[in-house]
Amino acid sequence: MPDGRQALLAAATHAFACHGFDGADLRSVAAAANVSANLVRVHFGSKAALWEACLDRVVAIGLPAIAGVHQIASDSTRPLGDRLCSVISEIAAFYAAHPEVREFVLRHATEAPERAVLVSDRLLRPAYATVRELFAAGIEAGIIRSRHPALFFALLNGALNQPPAFPMLLNRIAPEIDPETSRDLLIETTIATFLHLPS
């Protein structure tokens, strides 16, 4: 039942992201996937194996975005500032399109050491590696004011890594900001705040 397997993976990714490994309940996952609870054992064998399959799914979603960012970052035909702006836009678009990836990584990069290592090795380090040289060049050029590319990477991801409810939350404190345009404004504000581009 391949459809059941995919439904379980989607539901489990959400559950692990929201409740962590220990808090995710397999019966609730099966119910959310609208499949029988015994399919978890049939397809994955154990909760740990289900979590690893979810990580595989998250990595599969993230790798094309990492490759896209790498392509922008390494395109030396484009000006440095232009590449930095495009990378910020690309990262923001990914977070907006895949909130479950963001939540899964945030939750498990700081949970049990064995799971944190897997998330770091398979997602966080590759993502950082794609932009490290670009950010270092930005620091050297004075466009990025940071002591280390990793500090800028962390700060940038924290700024862009807003929850799905961000447009409505922003609208509640500033009704003049249209929720439809808030994501674009977030990118614009992040670029204006974080990059010191030449006039």
N, C-alpha and C positions, 0 to 999 in steps of 0.2 A: 504494500500500500504506500507508494511513494508520496501521494498527496497527504496521507496521514503523517508521514515522516516530516514533511515540510511544515505542516500545520503545527506539529509538536515542537519543531525547532523554533518557529516564530514565537509561539506561546512561551516556550522555555526561556528564550533569550529575553523576552519582556520580564518574565518572573525573576530570573536571576539578576537582571538589571535593577529591578525595583526592590527586591527583598534579600538579595545576596544568596550565596550558596546554601547556607543553613536555613534561611527563611523561605526559600522556594519549596512549595509543596507539590509533589508529583501528581497527586490526584487533581489538584486545582489546575495544574498545567494541562493535563489531559482534558479536563472539562472545558478549559478555555480554547483548546484546539478542536473541541467537539469530536473527540475520539475516545475509545475505550482506554482505561488506565493501564491495561496490560500491554498496550502497544509501546509504552515506554520501555518495558523490559524486552519486548520483541525486537525493537529497532536499535536500542542503545545498551541494554543490559544492566546499566546502573546509573545512578544519579551523576556520578563523577564522569562517566562516559558521555552522558547527555550534555553536561557542562562543556566538555571538550569539543563536542560536535557544535555547540553554540559558538564557542570561540572560533572554530573553523569557519562557521557562517559569517561571523563578524569580520574575520580577516578577509574572507572572499569579498565582502562588501567594501572593505577599506582599501584593499590593494590597488584597484583601479584609480581611486582618488589619489593615493600616494604616488602612483605612476604619473598622473596628470600634473600634480604639484612638482614632481621632479622634472618633468619636461619643461614647465615654465621656468623653474629655478635655474636650469642648466642652459637655457637659450641665450648664449652670449651675444646674439645679434640684437637683443633688446636692451634698452637702458636699464641700469640697476634699479632705479626707483620704479620704473614701469613693472618690472618683474616682481618686486616686493608688493606692489599694489595688487597685482593679479593673483599672487599667492594668497594674500589675505582674503580676497574675494572668493577664491576657490575653496579655502578652508571653511569659510562661513557658509557657503552653499552646501558643502558636504554635511556640516552639522545640522543645518536646517532640514535637509532631506532625510537624514538618518539619525533621529534622536535616540533610537534604541542602541546604536553603536556607541554613541557618546556616553549614555548611562551605563552600559555594560562595562566599558573601559574604566570609567571613573570608579565604579563600585569594586571591580576586581583587581585593579592596579594597586589597591591599598588593603585588600582583604588578606586571606591566608597566603603566606610566603610562596608556596608552590604555585598557586594560581596567579599571584602577582608577577612572578618571574615569567610565566608563559605569556601573559598579556604584554609585559614590557618587551620581551624578546621578539614577539611576533608582530606587535603593532607600534608601541611607543618608540622604540629605538629606530625601526625602519622609517617611521614618519619624521623623526628628528633628523635622521641621516640625509633625507632628501633636501632639507632646507638649511642644514648647518653651514655649508660654505656660503650660501646666499646671505644668510644673516651675518656671518663673519665679515663678508664684504660690505654689508650695510653698516656694520659697526665701524669698520676701518674708514669708510667714506663719510662718517658722521651723520648718516641718515637714521641709524638706529643708535640710541643712547643707552647702551647696556654694557656691562663688563664682560658678558659671556653670551654666546648665541643660545645656550640652553635656557638661560634666564629669560631671554626675550621669547623663546619658543613657549615656555610655560605661561608667561604673562599673556601672550597673544592668544593662546588656546583658552585660557581662562576667560578672556574678554569675549571671544567669539562663541564660547560654549554655553549659550543661553538656553534655558528650558523651553519646551514647545509653547508654554503659556506666556513667554516673554512679551509678545506684541500686546496682549490684553493687560498684562501687569503694567507695562509702560503706559498704556492708554489710561489706566486708572489713576496714575499719579500725574499724567500730563495729557488730558483729554484732547488737546489740540494736535497730538501726534496720532495720525491715522494708523491703526494696526496693519493695514495693507502695505504701508511704506516703511514700517519700523525696522525690518530686516535690512533694507537698503540703507537706511539712516545709521544703523549699527555699523555696517561696513564703512560707510563714509566717515563716521565719527572715529572709528578705530584707526583708520588710515591717517586722519588728521591729527590724532592724538599720539600715535605711536611712531609715525614716520616724520622725520624732519627733512622734507624734500626741498630742493632748491627752488626758488621762485621761478 
